[in-house]
Amino acid sequence: METTAPSGRQLELEHGDSRVVITEVGGGLRDYRVGGFAVLDGYGADAMASRGRGQLLLPWPNRVDGGRYTFRGTEHQLPVNEVALNNASHGLTRWLGWGLERLDVNAARADIILRAQSGYPFTVAFSALYRLADDGLTVTVTATNLGAQAAPVGLGAHPYFVLPGADGAPVMVDDLTVTVPAETRLLVDGRLLPVGTEKVAGGPFDLRHPRPLGDLALDTCFTDLTRDAQGRAVVTLAAAGGALTVWQDETWPYLQLFTGDSFGPGQARRSIAVEPMTCPANAFNSGDGLRVLEPGESFGGSWGVSPQLGAGPG
């Protein structure tokens, strides 16, 4: 009997010496290599996407307090899948089968319709366009409300990144030099739900200028992002063997960085997640950054990765 990979059908994109693999399950990224070097801390073709690796977080990123929220006067209860902290985490599409369509050797689209269900009685179509080019990988995510009532929607993504050291082997997070163009970070409680904000200037989370990360632990949402002339907020990661930038357009006003300190031996601080988000944790309750799509309305935006291997911090 022919077996099916846990992540379903695979599509590989190619451009020059770059390779990207996207998956049917979750419509996410499984692998990204440049010149044979991994820049994405992904997972094998015979494995599930552990700890959100490369997944799209739809129709909300991060957490919803107890899975409970009220939208336009009606209370809803989402499945609680982060049991230890009693939260609904990272949306509803991560384990669903998406349609994959190859557009070219270097481009493909993943599509899904999230049907109305208990806890989220809205019908929303999501599309993710992946394209490799000279400047790296661009991901464009779009949400469209197909239902007859307004729908609350947030977008997010959860890629983990690695870089080679001088010997070509992946380095630990401690050895990265990091730049994060953010003025503010969100403060959270013991269940990782926002309780306030704090300016980063002069503190340990001030990463606005290139800085060795060292032992700084991050599971931190940043906002008030400084943008370039193209409207992009750009995070830079650098090591002895190369660098990469992770950019997000103005659709994404929030950014989560996670160093994986809770993962345990062999996994902790192996890679760093850089997560573009259109809203922060618990936006279904706070309304911060939440998009409410009227019937037929769409919104979306792009983020991307530009590796430059062999161009370390110098």
C-alpha positions as CSV (number, residue, x, y, z in Angstrom):
1,M,0.0,0.0,0.0
2,E,1.3,3.4,-0.9
3,T,1.6,5.7,2.2
4,T,1.1,9.4,2.5
5,A,3.6,11.8,4.0
6,P,2.3,13.5,7.3
7,S,2.6,16.9,5.5
8,G,0.8,15.6,2.4
9,R,1.7,16.5,-1.1
10,Q,5.0,18.5,-1.6
11,L,5.9,21.1,-4.2
12,E,9.5,22.2,-4.7
13,L,10.3,25.7,-6.1
14,E,13.6,26.4,-7.7
15,H,15.5,29.6,-8.7
16,G,19.2,29.6,-9.2
17,D,20.8,27.7,-6.3
18,S,17.7,28.2,-4.1
19,R,15.1,25.6,-3.3
20,V,11.9,25.9,-1.3
21,V,9.4,23.1,-0.4
22,I,5.8,23.9,0.4
23,T,3.3,21.4,1.8
24,E,-0.3,20.4,1.3
25,V,-0.9,20.2,5.0
26,G,-1.2,23.8,6.3
27,G,0.0,25.3,3.0
28,G,3.3,26.2,4.7
29,L,7.0,26.0,4.3
30,R,8.9,22.8,5.0
31,D,12.4,23.6,3.7
32,Y,14.4,26.5,2.2
33,R,18.0,26.0,1.1
34,V,20.5,28.2,-0.7
35,G,23.5,26.6,-2.3
36,G,22.8,23.5,-0.2
37,F,22.7,25.4,3.1
38,A,19.5,25.4,5.1
39,V,18.3,28.8,6.1
40,L,14.9,27.5,7.4
41,D,14.8,25.2,10.4
42,G,12.2,23.0,8.9
43,Y,11.3,19.3,9.1
44,G,11.7,16.2,7.1
45,A,9.3,14.9,4.5
46,D,8.4,12.0,6.8
47,A,7.6,14.3,9.8
48,M,4.9,16.6,11.1
49,A,5.5,20.3,11.4
50,S,6.6,20.4,15.1
51,R,6.2,23.6,17.1
52,G,4.6,25.5,14.2
53,R,7.6,25.2,11.9
54,G,6.9,27.1,8.7
55,Q,3.1,27.1,9.3
56,L,0.6,29.8,8.4
57,L,-1.4,31.0,11.4
58,L,-4.9,31.7,10.3
59,P,-7.5,33.1,11.1
60,W,-5.5,34.3,14.1
61,P,-1.8,34.2,15.1
62,N,-0.7,33.5,18.6
63,R,-3.3,33.0,21.4
64,V,-6.9,33.6,22.3
65,D,-7.5,33.6,26.1
66,G,-9.3,30.4,27.0
67,G,-10.5,30.1,23.4
68,R,-13.3,32.5,24.4
69,Y,-14.2,35.8,22.6
70,T,-17.3,37.9,21.9
71,F,-17.9,39.2,18.4
72,R,-20.7,41.6,17.7
73,G,-22.6,40.5,20.8
74,T,-22.3,36.8,20.4
75,E,-20.0,34.7,22.5
76,H,-17.8,32.0,20.9
77,Q,-15.7,29.1,22.2
78,L,-12.7,27.9,20.2
79,P,-11.0,24.6,20.8
80,V,-8.3,24.9,23.5
81,N,-5.2,23.3,21.9
82,E,-2.6,24.9,24.2
83,V,-3.8,23.0,27.2
84,A,-1.1,23.9,29.7
85,L,-1.9,27.6,29.4
86,N,-5.6,27.2,28.5
87,N,-5.4,29.1,25.2
88,A,-6.5,28.6,21.6
89,S,-3.3,28.9,19.7
90,H,-2.3,29.7,16.1
91,G,-5.6,29.4,14.3
92,L,-7.5,26.6,12.5
93,T,-5.8,25.9,9.2
94,R,-2.4,24.4,10.3
95,W,-3.5,20.8,9.9
96,L,-6.0,21.1,7.1
97,G,-5.3,20.0,3.5
98,W,-4.7,23.0,1.2
99,G,-4.9,22.9,-2.6
100,L,-1.5,23.4,-4.2
101,E,-1.1,24.9,-7.7
102,R,2.2,25.2,-9.5
103,L,2.4,28.5,-11.4
104,D,6.0,28.2,-12.6
105,V,9.2,26.5,-11.7
106,N,9.8,29.2,-9.1
107,A,6.2,29.9,-8.0
108,A,3.2,28.2,-6.5
109,R,-0.1,29.0,-4.7
110,A,-1.7,27.3,-1.8
111,D,-5.5,27.8,-1.3
112,I,-8.1,26.8,1.3
113,I,-11.6,27.7,2.3
114,L,-12.0,27.6,6.0
115,R,-15.6,26.6,6.5
116,A,-17.9,27.9,9.3
117,Q,-17.6,25.8,12.4
118,S,-18.2,25.7,16.1
119,G,-16.3,28.6,17.7
120,Y,-15.6,30.3,14.3
121,P,-18.9,30.4,12.4
122,F,-17.5,32.3,9.4
123,T,-16.4,31.2,6.0
124,V,-13.1,32.7,4.9
125,A,-10.9,31.8,1.9
126,F,-7.1,32.0,2.3
127,S,-4.5,32.1,-0.4
128,A,-0.7,32.0,0.0
129,L,1.5,32.8,-3.1
130,Y,5.1,31.7,-2.8
131,R,7.6,33.1,-5.3
132,L,11.4,32.6,-5.5
133,A,13.5,35.3,-7.3
134,D,16.9,36.9,-7.2
135,D,16.1,38.7,-4.0
136,G,14.8,35.6,-2.2
137,L,11.4,34.3,-1.2
138,T,8.2,36.4,-1.2
139,V,5.1,35.1,0.5
140,T,1.8,36.9,-0.2
141,V,-1.2,35.9,2.0
142,T,-4.8,37.0,1.3
143,A,-8.0,36.5,3.2
144,T,-11.5,36.9,1.6
145,N,-14.8,36.7,3.5
146,L,-17.1,34.4,1.5
147,G,-19.8,34.4,4.1
148,A,-22.9,36.6,4.6
149,Q,-21.8,38.1,7.9
150,A,-18.7,40.0,9.0
151,A,-15.7,37.9,10.1
152,P,-12.8,38.7,12.4
153,V,-9.5,37.8,10.8
154,G,-5.8,37.9,11.7
155,L,-2.8,36.6,9.7
156,G,0.5,35.3,10.8
157,A,3.4,33.0,9.9
158,H,5.8,31.0,11.9
159,P,9.2,30.3,10.1
160,Y,12.3,29.4,12.1
161,F,15.6,30.5,10.7
162,V,19.2,29.2,10.9
163,L,22.5,30.5,9.5
164,P,25.9,28.8,8.9
165,G,29.0,29.6,10.9
166,A,32.4,30.0,9.4
167,D,32.7,26.2,9.0
168,G,29.3,26.0,7.2
169,A,27.6,24.2,10.2
170,P,24.4,25.9,11.6
171,V,25.1,28.2,14.6
172,M,23.1,28.4,17.8
173,V,20.9,31.5,18.4
174,D,23.5,32.8,20.9
175,D,25.9,33.4,18.0
176,L,23.6,35.5,15.9
177,T,23.8,39.3,15.5
178,V,20.2,40.6,15.3
179,T,18.6,43.8,14.3
180,V,14.9,44.4,15.0
181,P,13.5,47.8,13.9
182,A,10.9,48.1,16.8
183,E,10.3,50.9,19.3
184,T,7.9,48.9,21.5
185,R,7.4,45.5,22.9
186,L,4.3,43.9,24.4
187,L,4.3,42.8,28.1
188,V,2.7,39.5,28.8
189,D,1.4,37.5,31.8
190,G,2.3,34.0,32.8
191,R,-0.1,32.7,30.1
192,L,1.7,34.8,27.4
193,L,-1.3,37.1,27.0
194,P,-0.6,40.9,26.6
195,V,-1.1,43.1,29.6
196,G,0.6,46.3,28.5
197,T,3.5,47.8,26.4
198,E,6.9,49.1,27.1
199,K,9.4,51.2,25.0
200,V,12.5,49.2,24.3
201,A,15.0,52.1,24.3
202,G,17.9,51.5,26.6
203,G,16.7,48.1,27.8
204,P,17.6,44.5,27.1
205,F,15.0,44.2,24.3
206,D,16.4,47.2,22.4
207,L,17.6,45.5,19.2
208,R,17.2,48.5,16.9
209,H,20.9,48.4,16.1
210,P,22.9,45.3,15.3
211,R,23.6,43.4,18.5
212,P,24.9,39.9,19.4
213,L,21.9,38.1,20.8
214,G,23.9,36.2,23.4
215,D,21.7,34.5,26.1
216,L,18.8,36.9,25.6
217,A,15.6,34.8,25.7
218,L,12.8,36.0,23.4
219,D,9.2,35.0,23.1
220,T,8.4,38.6,22.5
221,C,6.0,40.6,20.3
222,F,7.3,43.9,19.0
223,T,5.4,46.8,17.4
224,D,5.9,50.5,16.4
225,L,8.1,49.2,13.6
226,T,10.4,51.5,11.7
227,R,10.0,51.1,7.9
228,D,12.1,51.7,4.9
229,A,11.2,53.7,1.8
230,Q,9.2,50.8,0.5
231,G,7.2,50.5,3.7
232,R,8.9,47.4,4.8
233,A,10.1,46.6,8.4
234,V,13.3,44.6,8.1
235,V,14.8,42.2,10.6
236,T,18.4,41.2,10.0
237,L,20.1,38.0,11.3
238,A,23.8,37.6,10.8
239,A,26.5,35.0,11.6
240,A,30.0,34.3,10.5
241,G,28.9,32.4,7.5
242,G,26.1,34.6,6.2
243,A,23.1,36.8,6.8
244,L,19.5,37.1,6.0
245,T,16.8,39.7,6.2
246,V,13.1,39.0,7.0
247,W,10.9,41.8,5.8
248,Q,7.1,42.5,6.1
249,D,5.0,45.1,4.4
250,E,2.6,47.5,6.1
251,T,-0.1,44.9,6.4
252,W,1.9,43.4,9.3
253,P,2.3,45.9,12.2
254,Y,3.4,43.3,14.7
255,L,6.4,40.9,14.8
256,Q,7.1,38.0,17.2
257,L,10.6,36.7,17.9
258,F,11.0,33.4,19.6
259,T,14.3,31.7,20.6
260,G,12.8,28.4,21.6
261,D,14.2,28.3,25.1
262,S,11.4,26.1,26.4
263,F,12.1,23.3,23.8
264,G,14.6,21.3,25.9
265,P,18.0,19.8,25.1
266,G,19.0,19.6,21.5
267,Q,16.1,21.8,20.4
268,A,16.4,25.0,22.6
269,R,18.0,28.0,20.9
270,R,18.7,25.9,17.8
271,S,17.0,28.5,15.6
272,I,15.0,31.7,15.9
273,A,11.4,32.2,14.8
274,V,10.6,35.6,13.1
275,E,6.9,35.8,12.8
276,P,5.1,38.5,10.9
277,M,1.6,39.2,12.4
278,T,-1.3,41.5,11.5
279,C,-2.4,41.4,15.1
280,P,-1.0,40.4,18.5
281,A,-2.0,37.7,20.9
282,N,-5.6,37.8,22.1
283,A,-6.7,40.2,19.4
284,F,-10.1,38.5,19.2
285,N,-10.7,40.0,22.6
286,S,-8.7,43.2,22.6
287,G,-9.4,44.2,19.0
288,D,-5.8,45.4,18.6
289,G,-4.9,45.1,15.0
290,L,-7.9,42.8,14.3
291,R,-9.4,43.1,10.8
292,V,-13.1,42.7,10.5
293,L,-14.0,41.7,6.9
294,E,-17.4,42.5,5.6
295,P,-19.0,40.0,3.2
296,G,-16.9,39.9,0.0
297,E,-14.1,41.9,1.5
298,S,-10.5,40.9,1.2
299,F,-7.2,41.9,2.7
300,G,-3.7,40.7,2.7
301,G,0.0,41.5,2.3
302,S,3.5,40.2,1.8
303,W,6.5,39.2,3.8
304,G,9.7,37.7,2.6
305,V,13.2,36.3,3.2
306,S,16.4,37.4,1.5
307,P,19.5,35.3,2.3
308,Q,23.0,36.5,1.7
309,L,25.3,33.5,2.5
310,G,28.9,34.3,2.8
311,A,28.1,37.8,4.0
312,G,28.3,37.7,7.8
313,P,28.6,40.5,10.3
314,G,32.1,41.3,9.2
